[in-house]
Amino acid sequence: MERTFAIIKPDAVERNIAGKIMAKIESAGFTIIGMKRLHLTKVQAMGFYHVHKDRPFYADLCSYMARGPVIALVLEKENAIVDWRTLMGATNPTNAEDGTIRKEFGLGLEENSVHGSDAPETAAYEIPYFFNSLELA
């Protein structure tokens, strides 16, 4: 079994569609082994997205992620990272395939409803950023 990290972003939480997104996650065979709702500070968002610190969108991304509550998730299944990336869809909802979360729920490039780890190394950083081992069931 493989684990990956996911976030239901502020735009989706604000629109009360987190349950619909979690239903798609579970229907795709993922087990949610960790979940918490939290409101990131801008400093926490900056730490989480530090890999993008030199990118032009970094400041806007961090402000967006700190604007309201998010739901952090740890997902588990065989091939979890690839399967979660596929279920999320392309970063820009306009380019996402039908049936993906971003195509169905995303509002735009920034407000695309979900985040996911893109590699095992990323998941290894992102999961413990939000969860300790006692919080994973």
Protein Blocks (a to p, Z undefined) as FASTA:
>chain_A
ZZddddddfklmmnopmmmmmmmmmmnopacfbdcdddddfklmmmmmmmmmmpmklmmm
mmmmmmpccdddddddehklmmmmmmnopfblmlpcehiaklmmogbfklnopacdfbfk
lmmmmmmmmpcfklpZZ
